[in-house]
């Protein structure tokens, strides 16, 4: 229970920090794209562009300097901790849920039978290995060719998505691709944006020349972050929608939704600079509907799985009395939702992709069953099937004697 409270507070803080970071990112991209050419008297003061706005009962004037103010103000706001606290809280949450609880949430033996240590090592490899490849590409000559860099980046994300979905549970796979994207975004702030801003502040303070590449490089990384925001937000909510991460081609589902959502973001970025392209929204909407239709289509069951099911039915597993008691409880209270063919009137797809049709499936998720039915007692959902405390203790005794 203590871990659940810790998880709640970290997740809450993570969402708050993320809202602040994404809000600031969206605002400054919008602001930069909406600056007007100032009158001559402002240009003489070194102002490159300005903007007037009204909000919250007041008028605001925002100005961007070509070089910088004559004197660095004593109070200068830096937008960095929004990014840092979002990443730190996100990594803590990943460690608490998916690494500390690797056997429950990260490892799916039907995908790959890994030890917790192996799964954690692979997860960290995806996150920090992907960051290294991205950062190296940005600093290489490839970074000067946007289209080639974009193709490379898509290949990087596709490779990470493919590996994650072939190593981890569906939820664990998606969250690791999200962690990679979030780490890249925070890395952009740490490795490029903040150093460039420090150089600019030092140059203004010491009355030396500002290298235009500092600002251009930092702005490019901000644009990268801007396009990655919507795909990342999808991943953050995807664990509520098993039809995405449990699809047999989940990595393609993830890539398709990421590309379409970034394409939709492109519409708003163009809109900010006065270019209206409704065709982007139309094609984006068509793309989302096409993905939904594709994901919703029933997939034909491979012949080897049909043979395996037939064999399983023909040769039922012999259960001892404790196992049989657990199996009976699970069939009454859990298998109506958690099944290949749910009978529940709300869940038409097994929540989280977890199925309890056979003893092997129950055995493989023993830790999860015990956690949700005995420790937190939040399953069955709202206890709609009326699981009694005695039935929960049946599961508790079985798990304790494993």
N, C-alpha and C positions, 0 to 999 in steps of 0.2 A: 504493500500500500504506500509506503514511503516513496518508493521509486516512481509510483504513479503520480504522486504530488510533485516530485521533482521534475518529472517529464512535463506535467501540466505547466508549471511556471516557466520552464525553459522554452517550451513551445509558444507560450503566450508572449514572452519577451522576444522570441525569434520573429513572430508575426509583427509585433509592434516595430521592431528595428527594421524589418523588411519593408513595411509600409513607408517608414521615414526615408529609407534609401531609394526605393522605387519612385516615391513621390518627388524627391529632390532631383533624381535623374530625369524623369519626365519633364519636370518644370524647367530645368536648365537647358535641355535640348529645345523645348518649345521657346524659351526666352531667347536663346541664341539665334533661332530661326526667324524670330519676329522683330528683331532690332531694326529700327529705321535709321536712315542716314541723318545725322543731326545737322542743325543749322551751323553756319560758319563760326559763329561765336563759341559754340560748343567744341567745334573741331579745333579751334585755337587752344582750347584747354586740354586737348589730347583725347577727346572722347570719340570713339570709333562708331558707336551706335547707341541709341537709347530707345526707351519704351515707356509709355504711360499706361497705367492700369488702375482700375478701381476695384476694391475688394474689402469686405468687412466694414463698410461705412467710411472708407477713406481712400484718398488718391495716392498713388505711388509712382515715383519716377525712378527707373533703373537705367544706369548708364554703364557701358563697357568701354574701357580705355584701350587705345591702340597700344600704348606702351605700359602705362601705369600712372598712378597719382604721383605728384611731386614728392610727397612724403608718405611712407607707409603708415596708415592709421594705427593708433595704439591698439584698437580693438578690430581685429580682422577675423572674419568667420571662415573657418575651414570645414568643408563638407567631406569628412573622412570616416568619422566614427559610426555613421549610419551603416557604411559598408562593413567596417571591421566588426561591429557588434552583431550584425546579421550573420556574418560568416562564423564568428566564434560560437554564437548560440546555436547555429545550424550544425556545426561540427560536434558540439556537445550533445545535441539531440540525436545525431546519427550514431555517436558512440554509445549513448545510453540505450537506445532502442535496438539498433541493428547490430551493434558490436557486443554489448553486454548481453543482449538477448538474441545472439546470432542463431542459436538452435531453434528459436521460435519464429523469428521474422526474416532472417537473411538466408538461411539454408533451406533448400527444398530438395530432398533426396531424390525426388522423381526427375529433377533437372540435373543435378550433380551431387554426388555424395561427398561433401567436404567436411573437414573438421572446422570448428570455429576459428582456429588460428589460420588455416588455409583460406577460409572465406574472407576474414578480415584483411589478410595480406593482399588478396586479389582486389578487394574493394579499395584499399589505399593505393594500390598500383594504378587502378583506373583513374582515381582522382588526381594524384600528384604526377603520375606519368603523363596523363593528358595535359596537365598544366605545363609541364616541362616542354612538351612538343609544341604547344600553342605559343608559349613565350619565345622559344627558339625560332619558330617560324616568323613571329612578329619582328624579331631583331635581325632576321636574315634578309637577303635581297627580295625574297618572296613577298615580304611585307609591303613592298612598293608597287605591287601589282594586285589591286583589289579583287579582280575576278579570279585570278589564279589562287589567291589566298582564300577566297570564299569557298572554292572547290575543295581545297585542302582541308579547311575547317569542317566542311560537311562530311568529308571522308573520315576525319578524326572522330566526330560525334557518331557517325554510323558504326565505326569499328567499336567504339566504347559501348554503344547500345547493343550491338550484336554479342559482344563478349559478356556483358552484364546479364543479358537475358538467357545466355547459355551456361551461366555459372550460378546465378542466384534465383531466389523466389521472384515472382513477378514484381511485387512491391519493392523488394530489395534492389532489383535491377533498375527500375525507374528512378528510385531515390538516389542511386549512385550516379546515374547520368545527370540528375539534377544537381548533385553535390559537385560534380565536375564543372558544370556550367557556372554554379555559384562561386566556386573556387577561382575559375578563370576571371569572372567579373570582379571579385575582390582583389585578385592579383593585378588586374588592370589598374585599380586604384593604388595599390601598394607599390607596384614595380614601375609604373609609368606616370600616372596622373599626379600623384603627390610629389614625386621627385621633380617633375617639370614645374609644378607650382612653387616649390621651394627655390628652384633656380631663378624663376621669375621674380620672386620676392627679394632674393639676395641681389639680383641685378638692379632692381629699382632702389633698394636700400643703399647700394654702393655706387649708384649712378653710372652703371656700366650698360653695355648694349645687350638687348634681349635677342637671343637666337630664335627666329620664327619657328624653327623645327620643334622647339619645346612645346609650344602651344598647339601646333598642328598634330604632333604625336599624341598629346594628351587628349585632344578632341577626338581623334580617330578611335582611341580606346573607349571613350565615352559613347561613341556611336555604336561600337561593337556591343557594349553593355545594353544600350537601348534596344537593339534588335533581339538580344537574348532574353529580355525580360519576360515577354509573353510565353515563350516556351518553358521558361523556368516556373512561372506561375501555374501553368498547366500541370507540370510534374508535381507541384506542391499539393494540388487537389486530386491528383489522379488515383491516390490510394482508396478513394471512395467509389471508384468505378472499375470494378474487376474486369469488365468486358474489354478494357484497353490493355492492361498489363498481363491478362491471362490469355490473350489471343495467341494462337500458335505462331504468328509472325509479329510478336509484340514489338520487336525492335523496329520493324517497318512502320507499325502504327505510331510509335513514338516519333520517328523521323518525319513521317508525313504530317502529323499534327504540329510539330515544331516548325517545319518549313512553311506551312500555311499560316500559322500564327505570326511568324516573322514577316511574311508577305503582307498580312493585314496591318501590321505595325508600320510597314513602309508607306501605306496610304496616309497615315496620320503625320508621318515625318514630312512627306511631300506637301500635305495640306498646310503645315506650319510655314512653309516658304511660298505659299500662294499658288501651289500647283494642285488642282483637283483632278483626281483620277478615279472616278466611281467604278471603273472597270476592275480596279484592284479589289475593292470590297465585294463586287459581284463574283469575281473568280474565286476570292477567298471563301465566300459563303458556299459556293458550289463545291469547292474543295472539301470543306468541313462536312457537307451533306454526303459527298462521295465517300469520305472516310467512314462516316457513321454507317452508311449502307454496306460498305465492304466488311466492317467489323461485325455487323449484325448478321451477316450471312452465315448459316450453319456450315461448319467445315466438315467435309467427309472424313469419316474415321478410317485411318490407315488399316490395312488388312492385318498387320502384325498386332495392332491393338485389339481388333476384333477377336483374333485367335487367342490373345492373352486373356481377354475377358471370358471367352468360352471355356478356356482351360481353368480359369479361376472358379467359374460357376460349377464346372464338372468336378473339381477337386476342392471342396470347401476346406478352409483351415479349421483344424480341431482346436477349440478353445477350452481352457480350464474354467472352472466356475466363476472366478473373479473376472476373467476376460469376457465371459459370456454376459455377466451382469452389466459390465461397462458397455458392451456392444448393444444390449437391449435398451439401456438408458439413452445412448447416443441416437439410436434409430427413432426413439419416441420424441426426443427433444431437440435434436440437432440436424438429422438427415433430411428433414422436410425443407430446409434451406440449403444446407451444405451437401449437395448431391449433384451428380451429373445431370439429373432431371428433377429440379426442385418442384415440390408440390405446393409450396407456399404461394399465397396470392399476391405477395409484394415482390419477393425476390425470385426473378425468373432465371437469374444466373447465380451460381454459388458465390456468396460474399467472400471477397479476398481470394477467390479461386480455390478455397479449401473445401474438400469433399470427404465425407465419411460414409461412403457406400460399402466399404469393405473393412475388415479388421486391419489389413495392411495399411490402409490410409489413416485409420485411427492411431495405430501404433507409431506411424511416422510423424504424427503431430502430437505425440503424448504430452510434451512440455506445454504446447499451446493450449491443448484441451484442459490441462490442469490449471494453467494460469487464468484462463477466462471463465471456467466453470466453478473453480474452487477458491482461487485467491481473490480475484476482482469480482467474481460473481455477476459480471455484466452480460453473460451469455447463459441461456438463450436471451435474445434481444427483448428487453423489458419483461423477461420471463413470461412471454406470451403462452408458452406451452405448460407453464406451471411446474417447473422442476423443483422438487422438494429438497430440503436440506439433507435428508437421508440419501437421496439419489446423488447429491453432490459428494457425499462422504464415500459412496461406492467408488467414484472416480478417484477420490483422495487416497483411499486404501490401496487401490490398484497401482497408482503412481508411486506411492511410498514403497511398495514391495517390488518395483521393477528392478 
